[in-house]
Amino acid sequence: MLNINFLCFLCFCAAVNADFKQTVYTKTGITLKDLGEKQYQFVPFEERQSHRNHYFMRPEGQAVTTIILHDTVGTVFSTLNRFSDGKEPALNAHYVVTRKEGVVPGGLVIEMVPPPLMAQHAWPSWFRGKDDANQYAIGIELVGKGFVDQGRKRSFYVYDSGQIKALAVLLARLVKEYAIRPENILSHGDVSPQRKYDVTILFPWRELYEKYGLGMGLDGDERTKMGIMKKYGVPFALPEKFNEMFFHKMLTLLGYDTRFADDHDASAGEKRAKWANVYQAFYAHYSRNGQETRWRGKPDQRDQFWAWALWVKYCAKDLQKESRGENGPAQGSVPVGEFMI
């Protein structure tokens, strides 16, 4: 009986896979190769339709160092259509991960572009001193709407559990294959905070960290100032009260684009608005992740602690080595002495 049930299951999976491939072809003209285990690969168009192949060569010698997560906003079919429509800009991502949508199951992984090649998914962008993340990043699109605004109220969509499990498996493989550091698993909002807010505050960053060991996070013994100082030692301490200048400097050291702060032509109001966008990216990814009613607002001591603790845990060692002359300056880094409070 077990064997019969297993054979029935295999037949069901084969039927689902065939139906999905056929539906994709019917709706988009894209042919997918079934790689097994709910994974598919885009088959490039032949020469007469080669303009529909949205991928490019990476700059010579450019290593893959970063992964950027996105929300598609559209359905899987509208996304695949846009990623192969031959229109400029030739948008695409390396992977698309489905959510449950009608007959489409959640957790299907579609490779649209092999990671050694470049896809156009994050332009313009800037992070940790480098612009155009397309050149060095792998882009992963999660099918889903992300959020919807109704006046001043913003409502967020919950991510699909099957989608997140499939994403975790994919991320683990890519992290191992390309030696991606934890601090280099980012959201679109991290690298383009002035124009993007994806993935949202409900994306389960903490689940990825705590359950799968992916990305940056804080362990139980790292949730206090003394815990961080005891475990890592620090080049400078956390202020007792919230200090806006200190918080801004921590965000800068973590890699966010804060160059606007030195723009003498920008008004104070323009700078406040831009800082607010950077705050929202940081809240969503780290200090307020999962707290959908706190996606915006003024930063507080807890936000400041998270920025400081993450920098100490993941980034301070590199900067300390640099200050001792043990390696060359990291691109986009700032000397420790400038940040003594």
TASUL-V848118 format. One record per pair of residues at least 4 apart in sequence whose ideal C-beta (glycine too) atoms are under 6 Angstrom apart, sorted by the first residue. I is the first residue (numbers start at 0). J is the second residue. D is the distance in whole Angstrom. If there is no record, write none. Layout:
I|J|D + I|J|D
This chain:
16|33|5 + 20|31|5 + 23|27|6 + 23|29|6 + 23|31|6 + 24|30|6 + 26|76|5 + 27|79|5 + 27|80|5 + 29|79|6 + 29|83|6 + 30|42|4 + 31|39|4 + 32|40|4 + 32|42|6 + 34|38|4 + 34|40|6 + 37|106|6 + 37|107|5 + 38|108|5 + 39|109|5 + 40|110|5 + 41|111|5 + 43|52|5 + 44|48|4 + 44|49|6 + 44|51|5 + 44|52|5 + 50|85|4 + 51|83|5 + 51|85|5 + 53|82|6 + 53|89|4 + 53|91|4 + 54|112|4 + 54|116|5 + 54|118|6 + 55|117|5 + 57|61|5 + 57|117|4 + 58|134|6 + 61|134|6 + 61|135|6 + 63|114|6 + 63|177|5 + 64|135|5 + 64|183|6 + 65|135|6 + 65|136|4 + 65|183|4 + 66|137|5 + 66|179|6 + 66|184|5 + 67|121|5 + 67|132|6 + 67|136|5 + 67|138|5 + 67|185|5 + 67|187|6 + 68|139|5 + 68|186|5 + 68|198|5 + 69|140|5 + 69|187|5 + 69|197|6 + 70|141|6 + 70|143|5 + 70|145|4 + 70|197|4 + 70|198|6 + 71|78|4 + 71|140|5 + 71|142|5 + 72|144|6 + 73|77|4 + 73|78|5 + 74|100|6 + 75|97|5 + 75|103|6 + 75|142|5 + 78|95|6 + 80|84|6 + 81|90|6 + 82|91|4 + 82|111|6 + 88|119|6 + 89|119|6 + 90|119|6 + 91|111|6 + 91|112|6 + 91|118|4 + 91|119|6 + 92|118|5 + 92|120|4 + 92|138|4 + 92|140|4 + 93|112|5 + 93|114|6 + 93|118|5 + 93|137|5 + 93|138|5 + 94|110|6 + 94|139|5 + 95|109|4 + 95|140|5 + 96|108|5 + 96|141|5 + 96|162|5 + 96|165|6 + 96|166|5 + 97|103|6 + 97|105|6 + 97|107|4 + 97|142|5 + 98|105|5 + 98|142|5 + 98|143|5 + 98|159|4 + 98|162|5 + 99|105|4 + 99|159|6 + 105|159|4 + 105|161|3 + 105|162|5 + 106|161|4 + 106|162|6 + 106|165|4 + 108|165|5 + 108|169|6 + 112|116|5 + 112|118|4 + 114|137|5 + 117|133|6 + 118|138|5 + 119|133|5 + 120|138|3 + 121|132|4 + 121|133|6 + 121|190|6 + 122|131|6 + 122|133|6 + 124|132|4 + 124|190|4 + 124|191|5 + 125|130|5 + 125|256|4 + 126|190|4 + 126|254|5 + 127|254|4 + 127|331|5 + 128|330|4 + 128|331|2 + 129|330|6 + 132|136|4 + 132|190|5 + 143|156|6 + 144|156|5 + 145|197|5 + 145|199|5 + 146|153|5 + 146|155|5 + 146|199|5 + 147|154|5 + 148|153|5 + 155|199|5 + 155|201|5 + 155|291|5 + 157|201|6 + 158|163|6 + 158|202|6 + 163|203|6 + 167|211|4 + 170|174|6 + 170|213|5 + 173|177|6 + 174|179|4 + 179|183|5 + 181|214|6 + 181|215|5 + 182|215|5 + 182|313|5 + 184|214|4 + 185|189|4 + 185|190|6 + 186|198|5 + 186|284|6 + 187|191|6 + 187|195|5 + 187|197|5 + 188|192|6 + 188|195|5 + 188|196|5 + 188|280|4 + 189|280|5 + 191|195|4 + 192|276|5 + 192|277|5 + 192|280|4 + 193|276|5 + 198|202|4 + 200|283|4 + 200|291|6 + 200|294|5 + 201|291|6 + 204|284|6 + 204|288|5 + 205|209|6 + 205|288|6 + 206|210|5 + 207|211|5 + 207|213|4 + 207|214|5 + 208|214|5 + 208|216|3 + 215|309|6 + 215|313|6 + 217|221|4 + 217|222|6 + 217|308|6 + 220|226|5 + 221|226|5 + 221|227|6 + 224|237|5 + 225|229|6 + 227|231|6 + 227|308|5 + 227|311|6 + 228|233|6 + 231|311|5 + 233|311|5 + 234|319|6 + 234|335|5 + 235|339|6 + 237|307|5 + 238|242|4 + 238|245|5 + 241|299|6 + 241|300|5 + 241|303|5 + 245|340|5 + 246|298|6 + 246|303|5 + 248|338|5 + 249|306|4 + 249|307|5 + 249|310|6 + 250|255|5 + 250|277|6 + 251|257|5 + 252|310|5 + 253|310|6 + 255|277|5 + 259|273|5 + 265|269|4 + 265|270|5 + 278|282|6 + 278|298|6 + 279|295|5 + 281|285|6 + 282|286|6 + 282|287|4 + 285|305|5 + 286|302|4 + 286|305|4 + 287|293|5 + 298|302|4 + 304|308|6 + 309|313|6 + 310|314|5 + 310|315|6 + 311|315|5 + 315|319|6 + 317|329|6 + 318|332|6 + 318|335|6 + 320|325|4 + 320|326|5 + 321|328|6 + 322|335|5 + 328|332|6 + 333|337|6
